[in-house]
Amino acid sequence: MSKDYTIIQGMPGTGKTSVISFACRLLVAHGKRVLITSYTNSAVDNLMIKLGEANVEPGVLLRVDNGSSAHSLVTDILVSTIAKKFEVDPSQKDPTSQSLKRALAESRIVGITALKASRSPLLFGQHFDVVFCDEAGQITQPAMFGPLMCADTFVLVGDHKQLPPTVRSEAAIKGGKHHYLLSFFSM
């Protein structure tokens, strides 16, 4: 119901992943399209697995990854796997760009890391109603611009007392003139 954004904060084990899973299913039931992102592949995969356990079907649920860093339980929802179903020539080894785009366009819940979302050609021109950012405290603001540009509304989920963003700039860490690299929760 939020107009622009929502923040969900909770300590480890408080059910944040379950809340995201339920909210995504509820939004899809209302005809919305959802992008799930995080800093790590494991966090995105955990959400994809949770949604799969809740009987969200492959095709509705799609994981954008090349497969090398994806969990073995999400291989059936990888974009390349789903795209092969749209191929005219089933003997073709790799899916065409048209099949990949069709698989993405027909999906309702898409999972991708924040850094890949910023540079994936598959997401160019795609629109989502809501972006969920899990483990938001680990992501710098510039890294989130790509995923946030894909939607009108976003939800930041995490715990500000867990791991902070990885920042390698001493000026940013000490509050120098490049201090724009802050986590969302420390603002």
TIRO-2110 file (N, C-alpha, C; in Angstrom, 1 decimal):
// TIRO-2110
0.8, -1.2, 0.0, N, 1, A
0.0, 0.0, 0.0, CA, 1, A
0.9, 1.3, 0.0, C, 1, A
2.2, 1.1, 0.2, N, 2, A
3.0, 2.3, 0.2, CA, 2, A
3.1, 2.9, -1.2, C, 2, A
3.2, 4.2, -1.2, N, 3, A
3.3, 5.0, -2.4, CA, 3, A
4.6, 4.9, -3.1, C, 3, A
5.7, 5.0, -2.4, N, 4, A
7.0, 5.0, -2.9, CA, 4, A
7.9, 3.9, -2.5, C, 4, A
8.0, 3.7, -1.1, N, 5, A
8.9, 2.7, -0.6, CA, 5, A
8.5, 2.2, 0.8, C, 5, A
9.0, 1.1, 1.1, N, 6, A
8.7, 0.5, 2.4, CA, 6, A
10.0, -0.1, 3.0, C, 6, A
10.3, 0.0, 4.2, N, 7, A
11.4, -0.6, 4.8, CA, 7, A
11.0, -1.7, 5.8, C, 7, A
11.5, -2.9, 5.7, N, 8, A
11.2, -4.0, 6.6, CA, 8, A
12.6, -4.3, 7.3, C, 8, A
12.6, -4.2, 8.6, N, 9, A
13.8, -4.4, 9.4, CA, 9, A
13.6, -5.5, 10.4, C, 9, A
14.5, -6.4, 10.5, N, 10, A
14.4, -7.4, 11.5, CA, 10, A
15.7, -8.2, 11.7, C, 10, A
15.9, -8.7, 12.9, N, 11, A
17.1, -9.4, 13.2, CA, 11, A
17.0, -10.8, 12.4, C, 11, A
18.2, -11.5, 12.4, N, 12, A
18.2, -12.8, 11.7, CA, 12, A
17.2, -13.7, 12.3, C, 12, A
16.5, -14.5, 11.5, N, 13, A
15.6, -15.5, 12.0, CA, 13, A
14.2, -14.9, 12.3, C, 13, A
13.9, -13.7, 12.0, N, 14, A
12.6, -13.1, 12.4, CA, 14, A
11.6, -13.3, 11.3, C, 14, A
11.9, -13.9, 10.1, N, 15, A
10.9, -14.2, 9.1, CA, 15, A
10.9, -13.2, 7.9, C, 15, A
12.0, -12.5, 7.7, N, 16, A
12.0, -11.5, 6.6, CA, 16, A
11.8, -12.2, 5.3, C, 16, A
12.5, -13.3, 5.1, N, 17, A
12.4, -14.0, 3.8, CA, 17, A
11.0, -14.5, 3.6, C, 17, A
10.3, -15.0, 4.6, N, 18, A
8.9, -15.4, 4.5, CA, 18, A
8.0, -14.3, 4.2, C, 18, A
8.3, -13.1, 4.8, N, 19, A
7.4, -11.9, 4.5, CA, 19, A
7.6, -11.6, 3.0, C, 19, A
8.8, -11.6, 2.5, N, 20, A
9.1, -11.2, 1.1, CA, 20, A
8.3, -12.2, 0.2, C, 20, A
8.5, -13.5, 0.5, N, 21, A
7.8, -14.6, -0.3, CA, 21, A
6.3, -14.4, -0.3, C, 21, A
5.7, -14.1, 0.8, N, 22, A
4.3, -13.9, 0.9, CA, 22, A
3.8, -12.7, 0.1, C, 22, A
4.6, -11.6, 0.3, N, 23, A
4.2, -10.3, -0.3, CA, 23, A
4.3, -10.5, -1.9, C, 23, A
5.4, -11.2, -2.3, N, 24, A
5.5, -11.4, -3.8, CA, 24, A
4.3, -12.2, -4.3, C, 24, A
4.0, -13.3, -3.6, N, 25, A
2.8, -14.1, -4.1, CA, 25, A
1.5, -13.3, -4.1, C, 25, A
1.3, -12.4, -3.1, N, 26, A
0.2, -11.6, -3.0, CA, 26, A
0.1, -10.6, -4.1, C, 26, A
1.3, -10.0, -4.4, N, 27, A
1.3, -9.0, -5.5, CA, 27, A
1.0, -9.6, -6.8, C, 27, A
1.6, -10.8, -7.1, N, 28, A
1.3, -11.5, -8.3, CA, 28, A
-0.1, -11.9, -8.4, C, 28, A
-0.7, -12.3, -7.3, N, 29, A
-2.2, -12.6, -7.4, CA, 29, A
-3.0, -11.4, -7.7, C, 29, A
-2.5, -10.2, -7.5, N, 30, A
-3.2, -8.9, -7.8, CA, 30, A
-2.7, -8.4, -9.2, C, 30, A
-2.0, -9.2, -9.9, N, 31, A
-1.6, -8.8, -11.3, CA, 31, A
-0.4, -8.0, -11.4, C, 31, A
0.4, -7.9, -10.3, N, 32, A
1.6, -7.1, -10.3, CA, 32, A
2.8, -7.9, -10.8, C, 32, A
3.9, -7.2, -11.1, N, 33, A
5.1, -7.8, -11.6, CA, 33, A
6.2, -7.4, -10.6, C, 33, A
7.0, -8.4, -10.1, N, 34, A
8.0, -8.1, -9.0, CA, 34, A
9.4, -8.5, -9.4, C, 34, A
10.3, -7.6, -9.0, N, 35, A
11.8, -7.9, -9.2, CA, 35, A
12.3, -8.1, -7.8, C, 35, A
13.1, -9.2, -7.7, N, 36, A
13.7, -9.5, -6.4, CA, 36, A
15.2, -9.4, -6.6, C, 36, A
15.9, -8.6, -5.7, N, 37, A
17.3, -8.4, -5.9, CA, 37, A
18.0, -8.4, -4.5, C, 37, A
19.3, -8.6, -4.5, N, 38, A
20.1, -8.5, -3.3, CA, 38, A
21.5, -8.3, -3.8, C, 38, A
22.4, -8.2, -2.9, N, 39, A
23.8, -8.0, -3.2, CA, 39, A
24.4, -9.4, -3.6, C, 39, A
24.0, -10.4, -3.0, N, 40, A
24.6, -11.8, -3.2, CA, 40, A
23.6, -12.7, -4.0, C, 40, A
24.3, -13.6, -4.7, N, 41, A
23.5, -14.6, -5.4, CA, 41, A
22.8, -15.5, -4.4, C, 41, A
23.4, -15.8, -3.3, N, 42, A
22.8, -16.8, -2.4, CA, 42, A
21.5, -16.2, -1.8, C, 42, A
21.5, -14.9, -1.5, N, 43, A
20.2, -14.3, -1.0, CA, 43, A
19.1, -14.3, -2.0, C, 43, A
19.4, -14.0, -3.3, N, 44, A
18.4, -14.1, -4.4, CA, 44, A
18.0, -15.6, -4.5, C, 44, A
18.9, -16.5, -4.5, N, 45, A
18.5, -17.9, -4.7, CA, 45, A
17.7, -18.4, -3.5, C, 45, A
18.0, -18.0, -2.3, N, 46, A
17.2, -18.4, -1.1, CA, 46, A
15.7, -17.9, -1.3, C, 46, A
15.5, -16.7, -1.8, N, 47, A
14.1, -16.2, -2.0, CA, 47, A
13.5, -17.0, -3.2, C, 47, A
14.2, -17.3, -4.2, N, 48, A
13.7, -18.1, -5.3, CA, 48, A
13.3, -19.5, -4.9, C, 48, A
14.1, -20.1, -4.0, N, 49, A
13.8, -21.4, -3.5, CA, 49, A
12.6, -21.4, -2.6, C, 49, A
12.5, -20.3, -1.8, N, 50, A
11.3, -20.2, -0.9, CA, 50, A
10.0, -20.0, -1.7, C, 50, A
10.1, -19.3, -2.8, N, 51, A
8.9, -19.1, -3.6, CA, 51, A
8.6, -20.4, -4.4, C, 51, A
9.6, -21.2, -4.8, N, 52, A
9.4, -22.5, -5.4, CA, 52, A
8.7, -23.4, -4.4, C, 52, A
9.1, -23.4, -3.2, N, 53, A
8.6, -24.3, -2.1, CA, 53, A
7.1, -23.9, -1.9, C, 53, A
6.7, -22.6, -2.2, N, 54, A
5.4, -22.2, -2.0, CA, 54, A
4.5, -22.4, -3.3, C, 54, A
5.1, -23.2, -4.2, N, 55, A
4.4, -23.7, -5.4, CA, 55, A
4.2, -22.6, -6.5, C, 55, A
5.1, -21.6, -6.5, N, 56, A
5.2, -20.7, -7.6, CA, 56, A
5.8, -21.4, -8.7, C, 56, A
5.1, -21.4, -9.9, N, 57, A
5.6, -22.2, -11.0, CA, 57, A
6.7, -21.6, -11.8, C, 57, A
7.6, -22.5, -12.3, N, 58, A
8.6, -22.0, -13.3, CA, 58, A
7.9, -21.3, -14.4, C, 58, A
8.4, -20.2, -14.9, N, 59, A
7.8, -19.4, -15.9, CA, 59, A
7.2, -18.2, -15.3, C, 59, A
6.5, -18.4, -14.2, N, 60, A
6.0, -17.3, -13.4, CA, 60, A
7.2, -16.7, -12.6, C, 60, A
8.0, -17.7, -12.1, N, 61, A
9.2, -17.4, -11.4, CA, 61, A
10.4, -17.6, -12.3, C, 61, A
11.3, -16.6, -12.3, N, 62, A
12.4, -16.7, -13.3, CA, 62, A
13.7, -16.1, -12.6, C, 62, A
14.8, -16.8, -12.7, N, 63, A
16.1, -16.4, -12.1, CA, 63, A
17.0, -16.0, -13.3, C, 63, A
17.4, -14.8, -13.3, N, 64, A
18.4, -14.3, -14.3, CA, 64, A
19.8, -14.5, -13.8, C, 64, A
20.5, -15.5, -14.4, N, 65, A
21.8, -15.8, -14.0, CA, 65, A
22.3, -16.7, -15.1, C, 65, A
23.6, -16.8, -15.3, N, 66, A
24.2, -17.7, -16.3, CA, 66, A
24.3, -19.1, -15.8, C, 66, A
24.0, -19.3, -14.6, N, 67, A
24.0, -20.7, -14.0, CA, 67, A
25.2, -21.0, -13.2, C, 67, A
26.3, -20.3, -13.5, N, 68, A
27.6, -20.7, -12.8, CA, 68, A
27.6, -20.3, -11.3, C, 68, A
26.8, -19.3, -11.0, N, 69, A
26.8, -18.9, -9.6, CA, 69, A
25.4, -19.2, -8.9, C, 69, A
24.5, -19.8, -9.6, N, 70, A
23.2, -20.1, -9.1, CA, 70, A
23.2, -21.4, -8.3, C, 70, A
22.3, -21.5, -7.3, N, 71, A
22.1, -22.7, -6.5, CA, 71, A
21.5, -23.8, -7.4, C, 71, A
21.9, -25.0, -7.1, N, 72, A
21.4, -26.1, -8.0, CA, 72, A
19.9, -26.3, -7.9, C, 72, A
19.2, -25.8, -6.9, N, 73, A
17.8, -25.9, -6.8, CA, 73, A
17.0, -24.9, -7.7, C, 73, A
17.8, -23.9, -8.3, N, 74, A
17.1, -23.0, -9.1, CA, 74, A
17.4, -23.2, -10.6, C, 74, A
18.0, -24.3, -11.0, N, 75, A
18.3, -24.5, -12.4, CA, 75, A
17.1, -24.6, -13.3, C, 75, A
16.0, -25.1, -12.7, N, 76, A
14.8, -25.2, -13.6, CA, 76, A
14.1, -23.9, -13.8, C, 76, A
14.5, -22.8, -13.1, N, 77, A
13.8, -21.5, -13.3, CA, 77, A
14.8, -20.5, -13.9, C, 77, A
16.0, -21.0, -14.3, N, 78, A
17.0, -20.1, -14.9, CA, 78, A
16.4, -19.6, -16.2, C, 78, A
16.7, -18.3, -16.6, N, 79, A
16.2, -17.8, -17.8, CA, 79, A
16.5, -18.6, -19.0, C, 79, A
17.7, -19.2, -19.1, N, 80, A
18.1, -20.0, -20.2, CA, 80, A
17.2, -21.3, -20.3, C, 80, A
16.9, -21.9, -19.2, N, 81, A
16.1, -23.1, -19.1, CA, 81, A
14.7, -22.8, -19.6, C, 81, A
14.1, -21.7, -19.1, N, 82, A
12.7, -21.3, -19.5, CA, 82, A
12.7, -20.9, -20.9, C, 82, A
13.7, -20.2, -21.4, N, 83, A
13.7, -19.7, -22.8, CA, 83, A
13.7, -20.9, -23.8, C, 83, A
14.3, -22.0, -23.4, N, 84, A
14.4, -23.1, -24.4, CA, 84, A
13.0, -23.7, -24.7, C, 84, A
12.1, -23.4, -23.9, N, 85, A
10.7, -23.9, -24.1, CA, 85, A
10.1, -23.1, -25.3, C, 85, A
10.6, -21.9, -25.6, N, 86, A
10.1, -21.0, -26.6, CA, 86, A
10.8, -21.2, -28.0, C, 86, A
11.8, -22.0, -28.0, N, 87, A
12.6, -22.2, -29.2, CA, 87, A
11.8, -23.0, -30.3, C, 87, A
11.9, -22.6, -31.5, N, 88, A
11.3, -23.3, -32.6, CA, 88, A
12.0, -24.6, -32.9, C, 88, A
13.4, -24.5, -32.8, N, 89, A
14.2, -25.6, -33.1, CA, 89, A
14.7, -26.2, -31.8, C, 89, A
14.1, -27.3, -31.3, N, 90, A
14.5, -27.8, -29.9, CA, 90, A
15.9, -28.4, -29.9, C, 90, A
16.5, -28.6, -31.0, N, 91, A
17.9, -29.2, -31.0, CA, 91, A
18.9, -28.1, -30.9, C, 91, A
18.5, -26.8, -30.9, N, 92, A
19.4, -25.7, -30.8, CA, 92, A
20.0, -25.7, -29.3, C, 92, A
21.3, -25.6, -29.2, N, 93, A
21.9, -25.7, -27.9, CA, 93, A
21.6, -24.5, -27.0, C, 93, A
21.8, -23.3, -27.5, N, 94, A
21.6, -22.1, -26.6, CA, 94, A
20.3, -21.4, -27.1, C, 94, A
19.5, -20.8, -26.2, N, 95, A
18.3, -20.0, -26.6, CA, 95, A
18.7, -18.8, -27.3, C, 95, A
17.8, -18.3, -28.2, N, 96, A
18.0, -17.1, -29.0, CA, 96, A
17.7, -15.9, -28.0, C, 96, A
18.1, -14.7, -28.5, N, 97, A
17.8, -13.5, -27.7, CA, 97, A
16.3, -13.3, -27.6, C, 97, A
15.6, -13.7, -28.7, N, 98, A
14.1, -13.5, -28.7, CA, 98, A
13.5, -14.4, -27.7, C, 98, A
14.0, -15.6, -27.5, N, 99, A
13.4, -16.6, -26.6, CA, 99, A
13.7, -16.1, -25.1, C, 99, A
14.9, -15.6, -24.9, N, 100, A
15.3, -15.1, -23.6, CA, 100, A
14.4, -13.9, -23.2, C, 100, A
14.2, -13.0, -24.2, N, 101, A
13.3, -11.8, -23.9, CA, 101, A
11.9, -12.2, -23.6, C, 101, A
11.4, -13.2, -24.4, N, 102, A
10.0, -13.7, -24.2, CA, 102, A
9.9, -14.3, -22.8, C, 102, A
10.9, -15.1, -22.4, N, 103, A
10.8, -15.8, -21.1, CA, 103, A
10.7, -14.7, -20.0, C, 103, A
11.5, -13.7, -20.2, N, 104, A
11.5, -12.6, -19.2, CA, 104, A
10.2, -11.8, -19.2, C, 104, A
9.7, -11.5, -20.4, N, 105, A
8.5, -10.7, -20.5, CA, 105, A
7.3, -11.5, -19.9, C, 105, A
7.3, -12.8, -20.0, N, 106, A
6.1, -13.6, -19.5, CA, 106, A
6.2, -13.9, -18.1, C, 106, A
7.3, -13.7, -17.4, N, 107, A
7.5, -14.0, -16.0, CA, 107, A
6.8, -12.9, -15.1, C, 107, A
6.5, -13.3, -13.9, N, 108, A
5.8, -12.3, -13.0, CA, 108, A
6.8, -12.0, -11.9, C, 108, A
7.7, -12.9, -11.5, N, 109, A
8.6, -12.7, -10.4, CA, 109, A
10.0, -13.0, -11.0, C, 109, A
10.9, -12.0, -11.0, N, 110, A
12.2, -12.1, -11.5, CA, 110, A
13.3, -11.9, -10.4, C, 110, A
14.2, -12.8, -10.3, N, 111, A
15.3, -12.6, -9.4, CA, 111, A
16.6, -12.4, -10.1, C, 111, A
17.4, -11.4, -9.6, N, 112, A
18.7, -11.1, -10.1, CA, 112, A
19.5, -10.3, -9.1, C, 112, A
20.8, -10.4, -9.1, N, 113, A
21.5, -9.6, -8.1, CA, 113, A
21.5, -8.1, -8.6, C, 113, A
21.7, -7.2, -7.6, N, 114, A
21.6, -5.8, -7.9, CA, 114, A
22.7, -5.3, -8.9, C, 114, A
23.9, -5.9, -8.8, N, 115, A
24.9, -5.5, -9.8, CA, 115, A
24.6, -6.0, -11.2, C, 115, A
24.1, -7.2, -11.3, N, 116, A
23.7, -7.7, -12.6, CA, 116, A
22.5, -7.0, -13.2, C, 116, A
21.6, -6.6, -12.4, N, 117, A
20.4, -5.9, -12.8, CA, 117, A
20.8, -4.5, -13.5, C, 117, A
21.9, -3.9, -13.0, N, 118, A
22.3, -2.6, -13.6, CA, 118, A
22.9, -2.8, -15.0, C, 118, A
23.4, -3.9, -15.3, N, 119, A
24.0, -4.1, -16.6, CA, 119, A
23.5, -5.2, -17.5, C, 119, A
22.5, -5.9, -17.1, N, 120, A
21.9, -6.9, -17.9, CA, 120, A
21.1, -6.4, -19.0, C, 120, A
21.4, -6.7, -20.3, N, 121, A
20.6, -6.3, -21.4, CA, 121, A
19.2, -6.8, -21.4, C, 121, A
19.0, -7.9, -20.7, N, 122, A
17.6, -8.5, -20.6, CA, 122, A
16.7, -7.5, -19.9, C, 122, A
17.2, -6.8, -18.9, N, 123, A
16.3, -5.9, -18.2, CA, 123, A
16.0, -4.5, -18.8, C, 123, A
16.8, -4.2, -19.9, N, 124, A
16.5, -2.9, -20.6, CA, 124, A
15.1, -2.9, -21.1, C, 124, A
14.4, -1.8, -20.7, N, 125, A
13.0, -1.7, -21.1, CA, 125, A
12.0, -2.5, -20.3, C, 125, A
12.4, -3.2, -19.4, N, 126, A
11.5, -4.0, -18.5, CA, 126, A
11.0, -3.1, -17.4, C, 126, A
9.7, -3.3, -17.1, N, 127, A
9.1, -2.5, -16.0, CA, 127, A
8.5, -3.5, -15.0, C, 127, A
8.7, -3.2, -13.7, N, 128, A
8.2, -4.0, -12.6, CA, 128, A
7.4, -3.1, -11.7, C, 128, A
6.4, -3.6, -11.1, N, 129, A
5.6, -2.8, -10.2, CA, 129, A
6.3, -2.5, -8.9, C, 129, A
7.0, -3.6, -8.4, N, 130, A
7.7, -3.5, -7.1, CA, 130, A
9.0, -4.1, -7.2, C, 130, A
10.0, -3.5, -6.6, N, 131, A
11.4, -4.2, -6.4, CA, 131, A
11.5, -4.5, -4.9, C, 131, A
11.9, -5.7, -4.6, N, 132, A
12.3, -6.1, -3.3, CA, 132, A
13.8, -6.2, -3.2, C, 132, A
14.4, -5.5, -2.3, N, 133, A
15.8, -5.6, -2.1, CA, 133, A
16.1, -6.2, -0.8, C, 133, A
16.5, -7.5, -0.8, N, 134, A
16.9, -8.2, 0.4, CA, 134, A
18.3, -7.9, 0.8, C, 134, A
18.6, -8.0, 2.1, N, 135, A
19.9, -7.6, 2.7, CA, 135, A
20.3, -6.2, 2.2, C, 135, A
19.4, -5.3, 2.3, N, 136, A
19.6, -3.9, 1.8, CA, 136, A
20.8, -3.2, 2.5, C, 136, A
21.0, -3.6, 3.7, N, 137, A
22.1, -2.9, 4.5, CA, 137, A
23.5, -3.3, 3.9, C, 137, A
23.6, -4.3, 3.1, N, 138, A
24.9, -4.7, 2.5, CA, 138, A
25.1, -4.0, 1.1, C, 138, A
24.2, -3.3, 0.6, N, 139, A
24.3, -2.7, -0.7, CA, 139, A
24.5, -1.2, -0.6, C, 139, A
25.4, -0.7, -1.4, N, 140, A
25.6, 0.8, -1.5, CA, 140, A
24.5, 1.4, -2.3, C, 140, A
24.3, 2.6, -2.1, N, 141, A
23.2, 3.3, -2.9, CA, 141, A
23.5, 3.3, -4.4, C, 141, A
24.7, 3.6, -4.8, N, 142, A
24.9, 3.5, -6.3, CA, 142, A
24.6, 2.1, -6.9, C, 142, A
24.9, 1.1, -6.2, N, 143, A
24.6, -0.3, -6.7, CA, 143, A
23.1, -0.5, -6.8, C, 143, A
22.3, 0.2, -6.1, N, 144, A
20.8, 0.0, -6.1, CA, 144, A
20.1, 0.8, -7.2, C, 144, A
20.8, 1.7, -7.8, N, 145, A
20.1, 2.6, -8.8, CA, 145, A
19.6, 1.8, -9.9, C, 145, A
20.3, 0.8, -10.5, N, 146, A
19.8, 0.0, -11.6, CA, 146, A
18.5, -0.7, -11.3, C, 146, A
18.4, -1.5, -10.3, N, 147, A
17.2, -2.2, -10.0, CA, 147, A
16.0, -1.2, -9.6, C, 147, A
16.3, -0.1, -8.9, N, 148, A
15.3, 0.8, -8.5, CA, 148, A
14.7, 1.6, -9.7, C, 148, A
15.5, 1.7, -10.8, N, 149, A
15.0, 2.4, -12.0, CA, 149, A
14.0, 1.5, -12.8, C, 149, A
13.9, 0.2, -12.4, N, 150, A
13.0, -0.7, -13.1, CA, 150, A
11.5, -0.6, -12.5, C, 150, A
11.3, 0.1, -11.5, N, 151, A
10.0, 0.0, -10.8, CA, 151, A
9.6, 1.4, -10.2, C, 151, A
8.3, 1.4, -9.9, N, 152, A
7.7, 2.6, -9.3, CA, 152, A
7.9, 2.6, -7.8, C, 152, A
7.9, 1.4, -7.2, N, 153, A
7.9, 1.3, -5.7, CA, 153, A
8.9, 0.3, -5.4, C, 153, A
9.6, 0.5, -4.2, N, 154, A
10.5, -0.5, -3.8, CA, 154, A
10.4, -0.8, -2.3, C, 154, A
10.9, -2.0, -1.9, N, 155, A
10.9, -2.4, -0.5, CA, 155, A
12.3, -2.8, -0.1, C, 155, A
12.8, -2.2, 0.9, N, 156, A
14.2, -2.5, 1.4, CA, 156, A
14.0, -3.4, 2.6, C, 156, A
14.7, -4.5, 2.6, N, 157, A
14.5, -5.5, 3.7, CA, 157, A
15.9, -5.8, 4.2, C, 157, A
16.1, -5.8, 5.5, N, 158, A
17.4, -6.2, 6.1, CA, 158, A
17.5, -5.8, 7.5, C, 158, A
18.8, -5.9, 8.0, N, 159, A
19.1, -5.6, 9.4, CA, 159, A
20.3, -4.7, 9.3, C, 159, A
20.2, -3.5, 9.8, N, 160, A
21.3, -2.6, 9.8, CA, 160, A
22.4, -2.9, 10.7, C, 160, A
22.2, -3.9, 11.6, N, 161, A
23.3, -4.3, 12.5, CA, 161, A
24.1, -5.5, 11.9, C, 161, A
23.7, -6.0, 10.8, N, 162, A
24.5, -7.1, 10.2, CA, 162, A
25.6, -6.5, 9.3, C, 162, A
26.1, -7.2, 8.3, N, 163, A
27.2, -6.8, 7.5, CA, 163, A
26.9, -5.5, 6.8, C, 163, A
27.8, -4.5, 6.9, N, 164, A
27.6, -3.3, 6.1, CA, 164, A
28.1, -3.5, 4.7, C, 164, A
27.8, -2.5, 3.8, N, 165, A
28.3, -2.6, 2.4, CA, 165, A
29.8, -2.7, 2.4, C, 165, A
30.3, -3.4, 1.4, N, 166, A
31.7, -3.5, 1.1, CA, 166, A
32.2, -2.2, 0.5, C, 166, A
32.9, -1.4, 1.2, N, 167, A
33.4, -0.1, 0.7, CA, 167, A
34.9, -0.1, 0.8, C, 167, A
35.6, 0.2, -0.3, N, 168, A
37.1, 0.1, -0.3, CA, 168, A
37.7, 1.5, -0.4, C, 168, A
36.9, 2.5, -0.2, N, 169, A
37.4, 3.9, -0.3, CA, 169, A
37.5, 4.4, 1.1, C, 169, A
38.8, 4.8, 1.5, N, 170, A
39.0, 5.4, 2.8, CA, 170, A
38.2, 6.7, 3.0, C, 170, A
38.1, 7.5, 2.0, N, 171, A
37.4, 8.7, 2.1, CA, 171, A
35.9, 8.5, 2.4, C, 171, A
35.3, 7.5, 1.8, N, 172, A
33.9, 7.1, 2.1, CA, 172, A
33.7, 6.6, 3.5, C, 172, A
34.7, 5.8, 3.9, N, 173, A
34.6, 5.2, 5.3, CA, 173, A
34.8, 6.3, 6.3, C, 173, A
35.7, 7.2, 6.1, N, 174, A
36.0, 8.3, 7.1, CA, 174, A
35.0, 9.5, 7.0, C, 174, A
34.2, 9.5, 6.0, N, 175, A
33.2, 10.6, 5.9, CA, 175, A
33.8, 11.8, 5.1, C, 175, A
34.7, 11.5, 4.3, N, 176, A
35.3, 12.5, 3.4, CA, 176, A
34.3, 13.0, 2.4, C, 176, A
34.9, 13.7, 1.4, N, 177, A
34.0, 14.4, 0.4, CA, 177, A
33.3, 13.4, -0.5, C, 177, A
33.7, 12.1, -0.5, N, 178, A
33.0, 11.1, -1.3, CA, 178, A
32.2, 10.2, -0.4, C, 178, A
31.5, 10.8, 0.6, N, 179, A
30.8, 10.1, 1.6, CA, 179, A
29.4, 9.5, 1.1, C, 179, A
29.2, 9.5, -0.2, N, 180, A
27.9, 9.1, -0.7, CA, 180, A
27.7, 7.6, -0.6, C, 180, A
28.8, 6.8, -0.3, N, 181, A
28.7, 5.4, -0.2, CA, 181, A
28.2, 4.9, 1.2, C, 181, A
27.0, 5.1, 1.4, N, 182, A
26.4, 4.7, 2.7, CA, 182, A
25.4, 3.6, 2.5, C, 182, A
25.2, 2.8, 3.5, N, 183, A
24.1, 1.8, 3.3, CA, 183, A
22.7, 2.5, 3.5, C, 183, A
21.7, 1.9, 3.0, N, 184, A
20.4, 2.6, 3.1, CA, 184, A
19.9, 2.7, 4.6, C, 184, A
20.3, 1.8, 5.4, N, 185, A
19.8, 1.8, 6.8, CA, 185, A
20.6, 2.7, 7.7, C, 185, A
21.8, 3.2, 7.3, N, 186, A
22.5, 4.1, 8.1, CA, 186, A
22.3, 5.6, 7.8, C, 186, A
21.3, 5.9, 7.0, N, 187, A
21.0, 7.2, 6.6, CA, 187, A
20.2, 7.9, 7.8, C, 187, A
END
